[in-house]
Amino acid sequence: MQNQKNKPTEKVILTLIIIVGLVGGYFYYSSVASIEQSIILKPVIGKDLEQFKNISLDFSIFDKIGFKELKIFGESPVRAGQEGKTDLFAPF
């Protein structure tokens, strides 16, 4: 007799949880989407890129003895091997 009284209450609680989850998900998604759009749609101004005009890269690390002593272990390029398990239910 106790179970029959709890069933309508359980359905109402489950429905409320689902509704709260959907509403919360909507608000979370809409706030994240608006933040992403503001980041993506921000115009790039040429003045911002001028700071990268005089970049110089230091390749002197390739001249060090430690880098030259590096060795390749294994196969290069890597050859593809058998992938995964055989299908037990496949026809012969």
Contacts in CASP RR format, 6 or more apart in sequence:
PFRMAT RR
TARGET T0000
AUTHOR 0000-0000-0000
METHOD contacts of the structure
MODEL  1
MQNQKNKPTEKVILTLIIIVGLVGGYFYYSSVASIEQSIILKPVIGKDLE
QFKNISLDFSIFDKIGFKELKIFGESPVRAGQEGKTDLFAPF
61 67 0 8 1.000
END
